[in-house]
Amino acid sequence: MPNHVPESELFRNTSAGHVFHFTYEGEARLLKPYLGQRYRYWLKPGWIEHVYPHRVRLNHDTVTDETWARPGDLISYHHSRHDEPIRLEAPTVLHEDQWMVVIYKPDCVPVTPSGPYYFASLAIHNREVFANPELTPIHRLDLETDGPLVFAKRKAEIKHFHQLFQRRSIRKVYRALVHGWFPDDLSRIAGRIVPDPGSRITTKLRLEPDAACEHSVTSITRVVRHAAGADDRYSELELEPLTGKTNQIRIHLAHQGHAIVGDKKYHPDEGVFLDWIAHKDFSRLRDQLRLPRHALHCHSLTFDHPFTGETIHVEAPPGSWRGQIAALVDSALESVLESAAG
């Protein structure tokens, strides 16, 4: 962000910037190195020098290199639109009526504000594009997953859309490219998704399998079909999650020993994810990941309109799935794709 933003605009929300506030917790320490550590994943080395002290306030007061943060202090940070690493174009609209709009979510774009993305999150971006401050996504897709995304146009009506998910009356079909030869007889993966205490990744989850009836488990994924290549290196799957737990498909497939190609967090070697977090450098992990993003794609959504009863069926734009995994070029993949297309 340029350093010449008027002081009058620094600590109020505008079309050019947004102010984030949070309360400091922990032992007293110097504010500047703390913020440098908190936002170490940000844009580039030297980020803190770019924003400190002019875009930071402590308890609404200006700060210096000698300012300390103490428990209960209010830290304010001005986030600039110009800082964000991507710029979004107008969304591809798959369906629109007076109650909702369904757009195509590209890969590597967050649905809600996260990390360095605020204006470039779809929740904020689409409110601006459609000039509707009430426009709200009613479900989520992982950062690296692409596919149809439904937005309600009025907050008062969101509950009617949420009921689609609560009643499990919205059908979602995904495609995934996984490592290994997927077994022909595996058509259902189910169990409880729980924290993984044995993992070096603090946010990682795992599956506790449950072979009982569907009503006794908390996550269920149905394997609709699969295609494999001439050898056992890759399989392409079509999947239908019957529940909507966080990272569900990724966790289910990893548990079966068929992690999604490009999935960093659920790669069999946890060192892959830890290296990614430390360096954010795909070139260091190319041989293990094969793809810079995980090969998971939401192909379609089908549901009965909560207000008209009409059956709504939307699909991602043609070619979006093939285009995103085209970087993985070898004979095994080509064989898989040819088999799936047939």
N, C-alpha and C positions, 0 to 999 in steps of 0.2 A: 504494500500500500504506500502511495506517495506520502511524504511527511508533511505536506502542506494542506492537509485536510483542515478546514476551519475548526477552531476549538469549539465553536457552538454546535458542530455536528458530531464531535467525537463521542460524546456520551449520551446520545439519544439515537433511537432506531430510525434509520432513513433507508431509502432505496439503495444507498451505497454502502451501508454498514449496519451491523447489529451488535448490541452491547450484551455481553454475557456476564452474569453475576453469580458468584458462588461464595460460600462461607468456608473460611480456612479451618482445617482440622489438623491436629498433630502438634508436635513440639514447635516452639518458637524458632524461626530461622529467617535468614535473609530472603527477601521476597524475590529478587531477580534470579538467583540460581534455582530457586524453587520452581518458578514459572518455566525456566529453561528446561528443567527436568520433566515437568508435567506435560509440556508440549513438545517433547523431543521427537515425536513422530511427525511433526509438522512439515513445513514446506522444504526447508533447506537448512544447511548449517548456518549459524549466525542469525536465525530467526529472531531470537530474543533481542538482539541488538537492533533489529529492524523496528521493533514495536515498543521497546522499553527506553525511557519512562513515559513517553508522551501518550501512549495508548493504554496506559494502565492507571488505575486509581485504587487506593486502599482506604476504605471507609469514606469514599467520595473525595479524598484529598490527593494531591499530587504526590508522586513517589520519587525517590532517588536511589542510587546504588546502595545506600546505607539503610534503606527502609526495611524493617523487620515485619514479618507476618506472625501474628499470634492467634491462638485458638479463639474463634468467634469473630475474627476480622472479616469484613466484606471486601472481596476482591472483585473489581470490575475490569473487563477487558473488551476493547473495541475491536471487533472482527470486521475486516473489510472485504467487500465483494471481490476486489482486485487481487486479494491474496489467494483465492481459491484456485486449485490446480486444473480445473476443467471449466469449460463454458458449455452449457446445454443449449441445444437447438429446440425449436418448437416440437412438441411431442407428436408421435404418430398416433392418431386417434383410431381405435378399433371399433368403438361403439359410443354413441352419445344420445341421451334423451333428456327430458326435463328433470330427472332425478339423479342421473349419474353420468360419468364419462369413464370409459375404459381406454387406457393408453398402453402403448408398448414401452416397457421398461428396458432400456439397454443394460448390458452387463457393465459392472464396475461403476454404477451410479447408485448412491444410497437412496432409500425411500424417504427416510426421515433424517434430519440434521445429525451429523456424526463426524467427529474429528475435524479435519479442515474443511468439511463440506457443510455449508448452511444454505446459501442461496442456490448452490448446485445440487441440493437434495430435491427429489421430485415433489415432496410435499410443499416446499416453499416455491420452487420454480413454477409449478403448475398453477398455484394460486395467482401468481403474477401473470402467467400466460392467459389464463381464463378470466382474469380480473374478478376473482371470486375468493375473498378471504376465508370463506367457510369450507372450501373444497378440502376434503380429507380422505386419505387412503384408508380403506377398510380392511386391508390385509397387508402382508409384507412379503418381499422376496429378498433373499440374501444379497449382499452387495454384488457378488460376482455372478448371480443368476439373472437371466433375462426372461422376459415373458409378459403376458397381459397383467395389468394392475388396475383394480377398480377403485374409483374415487366417488364418494357421495358428494352431492352438490350442496346439501344443507345439513348442518350439524344435528338439527332436530330429528333428522331421518336416519342417522347413522345406525341406531339400534335395530332398525328393520333389516339393514344389510348384515349386521353382526349375527342376527338370528340365522342367516343362511349357514354360517360356519358353526354356530352352536348346535344346529340340528343336523349338521353334516350333509346338507342338501346342495352343496356346491361341488361339482366334480372338477378336479384338477388333474391334468395329464402332463407328466414330465418326461423328458428324454435325458438320458445320461450315458456317457461313455465311461466304462469302468475298466480297471486292470483285470486281466485274467479271463478264463473261460467260465462264464456264469452257468451254473448247473441248470439243466432243463427242468428239473422237478421242483425248483424253488419258486413258488408263486406267492408266498406271503411271508412277511417279516413283521414280527410283533414283539412287544415287551414294554417295560418301563424305561424311560430315558431319565438317567440320574447323573449327578456329578461324578467325575472320575477321580477319586482321591489319590490313585496311584500315578496320575499323569503329572509330568513336569509343566504342563500347560494349565494354568489355573482356571481357565474358562471352559475347558474341554468336558464334554459329556460322553456317556457310554450307554450301551443298551444292556438291560437285564432281561434276557429272553423269557417269554411266557407262552407255553404251548396251549393254554386254556382257551376258553371261548373268547370271542372278540370283545365281549362286554366287560371282561376282567382285566384288560390291558389298557395302557394309556397311549400307546402309539401303534399304528398299523399302516403298513405300506403293501400294496398289491402290485406284483410284477405282472404287467399286462402281456408283454411279449419281449423276446430278446433275439438278437442276431449276433453271431460270432464270426470271426474271420477264419482264414485258412489255418491259423495256428492259435495258440492259447493266450496271445498277448492282450487282446482287447475284446470286449463285448459291448454292444449298444443295447440299452434297455429302454422300454417304455413303462413308466411307473405311475401308479395312482395312489397318492397318500390319502388314506381314509380318515386320518387325524392330521392336525396341523401344528405339531410340536416344533420348537426351534431346532434347526439343522436336522430335521427328522430323516430325510432321505439320505443325507450324507452319513449320519450316524448308523443307520440301518445297513447301508452297503458296506461301510468300513467294518462293521461287526462281522459281516459274512466273509471278510477277507477280499472284498472287491471294491476297494476305495475308488472314488471318482477320479479320473485323470485330472491332474492339476489342483486337486484339493490339498491345500497346505496344512490346514488344521487337523485333518483326519488322515493324513499320510501315515503309513505304517511306521515310518521313522520320525519320531517327534522332533529330532534335530532339524528337520526340514523347516517346520513351522518356526522354531526358535531362531534359526538362521534368518528366515524371512523377516521376523519382527526386528531383529537386530540391524539388518542391512537393507531390506526392501529392494533386493537386487536379484531379479529372476535369472540373470546369466550365471549366478553362482549355483543355481538349483535346476538348471535346464534338464540335466540327465535324469533327475528324480521326478520332476513335475511334468515335463514334456510340454505343458501348456502354461502360459502366464496367468490364466484364470481357470477355475474349475469348470469341467465340461458338464454342467447341469443347466437345463433349459426348460422353462415352463412353456409347454406347447399350446395348451388350450384351457379355457374355463367354460363350464356349462352350468347354468342354474336357471331357476324360474324367477322371473322378475318379481321382487317383493311387493310391487304396487300394481302391476298389470297382469301378472300370472304368465306372461309370455316367456317361452323358453329362449334364453339368451345363450348363444354359442359364439365365442370369440377365439381366434387363433393368432399366434404370433405371425409377423410378416413372413412370407415364403422366403426361404434361403437364410433366415437369421441363424438357425441352428447349424447348418452346414458351413456357413461362412465363419462362424466362431471357432469351429474345431479344425478348420482347414489347415491351420499352422502345423498340426501333427500329421506329417506326410511320411508314410511308409507303407509298405505293401500290406501289412496286417490291417491297418486302418482302412485302406482302400477296399480291402476285401469285406470288412465289416459294413462299410457304407453301401457298397454295391448290393450286399445281401439284404440290408435293411430296406433299401430303395425298392428292391424287387418284391 
